[in-house]
Amino acid sequence: MFSSCTALTQAPALPADSLAKFCYQYMFRSCTALTQAPELPAKLLARYCYNAMFNSCTALTQAPELPATKMDDYCYTSMFKGCTAL
């Protein structure tokens, strides 16, 4: 949705508490001006739902809390890969 939006500095709210497969995959990938991740309150995660979500967000300085209590395979795969400021 916002992948490679290099001018994006603030992410929108993502209030979902249950996620579907692949739903936020690559959502902010390469958003190089993004400094803060949105809250991620979901407790039920589906396969690959956060996969590479913040991949290469080089200005991201703080990871969000990850309160999930039920997770499917690969839901956090490469989520912060290339986030060199973390």
N, C-alpha and C positions, 0 to 999 in steps of 0.2 A: 504493500500500500504506500509506504513512504520510502521505500528502498532507494538509496542514492540521492535523497533530498539533502543536498549539502548545506542548504541555508536553514534547515530545521533546527531550532535551538531548544524547543520545548515540545515534549510529546503530549498527545491528547490523553485524557483519562481512559483507562481500560478496566471498567468495573466488573466484568464478567466473573462469576464464581465457579463456572464449569466450562471447560474448553473442549472444542471439537478437534479432530485430527487436523494437523497442519494450519490451524487457524491464525496464529501470529508468526508463522515461519517467515523469516527474512523481512519482517515488517519495518525495521529501522536499519537494515544492513547498509553500511557505508554512509550513514548520516553523520558526517564528520564534524558537524557543529553541535551535535546533541551532547549536552554536558550532564544531564540528569535523566535517569530512566523513570518512567511512570510507575506508580504503585501497581503491583501485580497480585491482587488479592485471591486469585483462583486457588481453590483447594483440591479440585478434581481436574487432573491434567490428562489429556489424550496423547496418543502417539505423535511425536514430532511437533507438538503445539508451540513450543518456544524455540524450535530449532533455528540456530543462527539469527535469532531475533535482533541482537545488537552487534553482530559480526562486523568488525572493522569500524566501529564507532570510536574513533581515536581520541575524541575529546571527553568521552564518558569518564567521570571521575569517581562515581559511586554506583555500586550495583544495588538493585532493589532487594528488599527482603523477599524471600521465596517461601511462603507459608504452606505450600501444598502438602496435603496429607495422603493423597492417593495419586500415584503417578504411573503412567504407561511407559513403555520403552521409548528411549531416545527423546524424551520431552525437553531435556536441557542440552542436547547435543550442540556443541559449538556456539552456545548462546553468547559468550563474551570473547570469542576468538578474535584476536587482533585488536582488542581494546587496550591499547598500550598505556593509557593514562590511569587505568584501574590499579 
